Amino acid sequence: MSTIGILGSGRVATVLANKLATTGHDVTIGTRNADALNWTGAPITVADYESTARRAELVINATPGDGAIQRFGALSAALDGKILVDVSNTHGPSGSEHSLAELLQTALPATRVVKTLNTMFFTVMTDPHSLRIPPTAFLSGNDAAAKTVVTALLTDLGWPTDWIEDLGDLSTARGTEAMMLLIPSLIRNRGLAPFALTIAA
């Protein structure tokens, strides 16, 4: 069991928190408004961002990608030496040639940032077998040991290891984040049905 902090309280955060709590992890959701969280899932703790980041061994960024640099920059001391799993996307071009994950790593030099689970509908993150075709969970990060820890976390979420594609260092997150430019068109054509991107070979 590990102590996991999930920053955010929307659909992504809550589905991840419930699944990880049911698999035996000690989960805290960090939110700006604990009173507004109507939690009905597995037992978890609810706290503010700072307390959640300090308590956790591993932190998941499930907040909106827009504003993440400022949000997490304020938590740099609390995140020192920890793994930050970034599952978020920005809503449009960032204005930078770098990915959001790379910008987070620059803002948090003492934190090990790993990008994953950002190329799928939120329900698929914790139920990859729900799709007719096996999806792919892409993995990007500069620290090999951190990626090993995150791979184990993905298996707890239900991902077979052969459905996980380690792309390499954090610069490869530019590709997976850019893929999300397809999503508005997919939603327009298919509606809000579960989906994921995958490698067909």
Phi, psi and omega per residue, in radians:
M1 nan 2.430 3.062
S2 -2.162 2.822 3.123
T3 -1.679 2.013 -3.019
I4 -2.045 2.294 3.034
G5 -1.888 2.281 3.110
I6 -2.032 1.993 3.137
L7 -1.575 2.130 -3.044
G8 2.160 2.734 -3.117
S9 -2.420 0.356 3.106
G10 -1.528 -2.811 -3.059
R11 -1.084 -0.739 3.140
V12 -1.100 -0.858 -3.107
A13 -1.057 -0.785 -3.039
T14 -1.251 -0.638 3.128
V15 -1.211 -0.664 3.095
L16 -1.183 -0.749 -3.124
A17 -1.073 -0.773 -3.099
N18 -1.137 -0.781 -3.117
K19 -1.160 -0.773 -3.120
L20 -1.170 -0.619 3.098
A21 -1.178 -0.659 3.138
T22 -1.246 -0.344 3.097
T23 -1.635 0.163 2.986
G24 1.793 0.040 3.121
H25 -1.438 2.645 3.052
D26 -1.546 1.866 -2.954
V27 -1.960 2.338 2.988
T28 -2.120 2.293 2.991
I29 -1.653 2.206 3.065
G30 -1.713 2.177 -3.079
T31 -2.497 2.729 3.099
R32 -1.418 -0.273 -3.095
N33 -2.476 1.455 -3.085
A34 -1.080 -0.558 -3.103
D35 -1.175 -0.397 -3.104
A36 -1.505 -0.127 -3.112
L37 -1.514 1.903 3.131
N38 -1.613 1.453 -3.000
W39 -1.525 2.238 3.117
T40 -2.235 0.186 -3.066
G41 -1.615 -2.724 3.133
A42 -1.092 2.751 -3.093
P43 -1.052 2.217 3.091
I44 -2.451 3.075 3.007
T45 -1.930 2.572 3.063
V46 -2.094 2.304 -3.100
A47 -2.610 -3.106 3.058
D48 -1.444 2.997 -3.083
Y49 -1.000 -0.864 -3.050
E50 -1.069 -0.853 -3.128
S51 -1.098 -0.698 -3.138
T52 -1.109 -0.807 -3.119
A53 -1.131 -0.684 -3.121
R54 -1.209 -0.649 -3.055
R55 -1.332 -0.538 -2.971
A56 -1.406 2.614 2.968
E57 -1.450 -0.568 -3.137
L58 -2.382 2.390 -3.089
V59 -2.089 2.413 3.092
I60 -1.932 2.236 3.054
N61 -1.530 1.760 3.061
A62 -1.992 0.465 3.042
T63 -1.592 2.857 3.072
P64 -1.007 2.463 -3.117
G65 -1.088 -0.631 3.092
D66 -1.157 2.157 -3.118
G67 1.588 -0.012 -3.068
A68 -1.153 -0.623 -3.103
I69 -1.082 -0.830 3.117
Q70 -1.150 -0.729 -3.091
R71 -1.083 -0.815 -3.074
F72 -1.456 -0.464 3.058
G73 -1.027 -0.591 3.122
A74 -1.253 -0.227 -3.117
L75 -1.885 0.275 -3.003
S76 -1.010 -0.721 -3.130
A77 -1.160 -0.702 -3.130
A78 -1.201 -0.431 -3.100
L79 -1.697 0.035 -3.095
D80 -0.986 2.145 3.077
G81 1.415 -0.004 -3.054
K82 -1.745 2.952 3.040
I83 -1.622 2.287 3.036
L84 -1.990 2.006 3.111
V85 -1.629 2.005 -3.098
D86 -1.731 1.969 3.135
V87 -1.916 0.190 -2.991
S88 -1.681 2.923 3.037
N89 -2.394 2.657 2.989
T90 -1.422 2.852 -3.091
H91 -1.519 -0.064 -3.140
G92 -2.947 -3.080 3.116
P93 -0.941 2.360 -3.056
S94 -1.368 -0.207 -3.046
G95 1.444 0.037 3.125
S96 -2.181 2.645 3.064
E97 -1.336 -0.154 -3.116
H98 -1.683 2.728 3.087
S99 -1.305 2.844 3.037
L100 -1.020 -0.711 3.137
A101 -1.051 -0.717 3.105
E102 -1.154 -0.690 3.123
L103 -1.157 -0.651 3.051
L104 -1.110 -0.716 3.136
Q105 -1.121 -0.676 3.093
T106 -1.136 -0.704 3.141
A107 -1.270 -0.387 -3.071
L108 -2.232 1.208 -3.023
P109 -1.096 -0.409 -3.129
A110 -1.646 0.114 3.138
T111 -1.949 2.535 3.135
R112 -1.730 1.855 -3.064
V113 -1.584 2.322 3.065
V114 -2.254 2.286 3.134
K115 -1.761 2.305 3.077
T116 -2.884 2.932 3.008
L117 1.072 0.306 -3.082
N118 -1.691 0.122 -3.083
T119 -2.032 0.630 -3.059
M120 -2.706 2.842 3.003
F121 -1.160 2.572 -2.957
F122 -1.058 -0.571 -3.118
T123 -1.198 -0.460 -3.128
V124 -1.255 -0.434 3.139
M125 -0.956 -0.641 -3.084
T126 -1.966 0.061 3.136
D127 -2.575 1.089 -3.078
P128 -1.109 -0.429 -3.132
H129 -1.311 -0.067 3.136
S130 -1.292 -0.303 -3.131
L131 -1.545 2.625 -3.110
R132 -1.190 -0.592 3.136
I133 -1.941 2.337 -3.133
P134 -0.996 2.184 3.102
P135 -1.433 3.015 3.093
T136 -2.066 2.317 2.978
A137 -1.761 1.896 3.137
F138 -1.411 2.592 -3.056
L139 -2.322 2.234 3.089
S140 -2.351 2.370 3.111
G141 -3.111 2.670 -3.123
N142 -1.487 -0.332 -3.037
D143 -1.907 2.002 -3.070
A144 -1.101 -0.689 -3.127
A145 -1.149 -0.679 3.106
A146 -1.117 -0.692 3.125
K147 -1.168 -0.564 3.063
T148 -1.113 -0.751 3.103
V149 -1.093 -0.762 -3.114
V150 -1.199 -0.607 3.066
T151 -1.069 -0.730 3.091
A152 -1.110 -0.656 3.094
L153 -1.121 -0.712 3.107
L154 -1.094 -0.656 3.102
T155 -1.142 -0.604 3.056
D156 -1.128 -0.504 3.107
L157 -1.429 -0.065 3.086
G158 1.868 0.167 -3.088
W159 -1.600 2.043 2.980
P160 -1.072 2.563 -3.071
T161 -1.099 -0.491 -3.137
D162 -1.414 0.016 2.989
W163 -1.736 0.046 -3.130
I164 -1.850 2.185 -3.080
E165 -1.997 1.869 3.094
D166 -1.392 1.920 -3.065
L167 -1.458 -0.364 -3.118
G168 2.208 -2.542 -3.046
D169 -1.296 3.137 -3.022
L170 -1.131 -0.375 3.109
S171 -1.082 -0.414 -3.137
T172 -1.267 -0.242 3.067
A173 -1.181 -0.306 3.072
R174 -1.040 -0.659 -3.130
G175 -1.200 -0.825 -3.101
T176 -1.210 -0.602 3.088
E177 -1.196 -0.648 3.120
A178 -1.165 -0.538 3.106
M179 -1.000 -0.489 -3.062
M180 -1.248 -0.135 3.010
L181 -1.151 -0.299 3.079
L182 -1.318 -0.386 -2.902
I183 -1.112 -0.762 3.113
P184 -0.982 -0.658 3.123
S185 -1.211 -0.710 3.116
L186 -1.104 -0.736 3.132
I187 -1.164 -0.665 3.102
R188 -1.087 -0.682 -3.110
N189 -1.411 -0.630 -2.965
R190 -2.002 -0.174 -3.055
G191 1.367 -2.980 -3.077
L192 -1.525 0.930 3.071
A193 -1.567 2.553 3.115
P194 -0.980 2.429 3.136
F195 -2.627 2.900 2.968
A196 -2.763 2.742 3.013
L197 -1.550 2.614 -3.102
T198 -2.569 2.919 3.055
I199 -1.817 2.087 3.085
A200 -1.710 2.116 -3.090
A201 -2.384 nan nan
